[in-house]
Amino acid sequence: MKLTDAISQIQTDNKISSKKKSQDVNDAIPSAAAGRDRVELSSGSLDVQKIQEILQETPDIRLDKIQELKEKIEKGEYHVDSLQLADKMLMSLLSEEAPVDK
């Protein structure tokens, strides 16, 4: 027997086997449940869904923070650490991707 004949026989056997398995599965499902679709969400997707809900409920502008900062500025109590700001600016610049030369 040629190798190509053996491969085609294996493929045929696999097709017959998979048809039998699918028939067995279909026979095992009750007719009432066969017409229903069922979806199960993973815990990760449930977490994402919950985070999206929280974000939708959170206002874009936090007026309480704005008011607090305004009061600190008016009282002269708001100070920016220039070294910390410079560090963050440099880190931001370094983290950006450099253009690729072509």
SULKADA-V430284 format. One record per residue. SS is DSSP state (2 for helix, 1 for strand, 0 for the rest). D_CENTER is the distance of its C-alpha to the mean C-alpha in whole Angstrom. Layout:
SS_D_CENTER, SS_D_CENTER
This chain:
0_51, 0_49, 2_45, 2_44, 2_46, 2_44, 2_41, 2_41, 2_43, 2_40, 2_37, 2_40, 2_40, 2_36, 2_36, 2_38, 2_37, 2_33, 2_35, 2_37, 2_34, 2_32, 2_35, 2_36, 2_32, 2_33, 2_36, 2_35, 0_33, 0_35, 2_35, 2_34, 2_31, 2_30, 0_30, 0_27, 0_23, 0_21, 0_17, 0_16, 0_12, 0_11, 2_11, 2_8, 2_7, 2_11, 2_10, 2_7, 2_10, 2_13, 2_12, 2_12, 2_15, 2_16, 2_15, 2_17, 2_20, 0_21, 0_23, 0_22, 0_26, 0_27, 2_31, 2_31, 2_30, 2_32, 2_35, 2_35, 2_35, 2_38, 2_40, 2_39, 2_40, 2_43, 2_44, 0_44, 0_42, 0_38, 0_38, 0_36, 0_36, 2_37, 2_36, 2_33, 2_32, 2_33, 2_31, 2_28, 2_29, 2_30, 2_27, 2_25, 2_27, 2_27, 2_23, 0_23, 0_23, 0_27, 0_28, 0_29, 0_33, 0_33
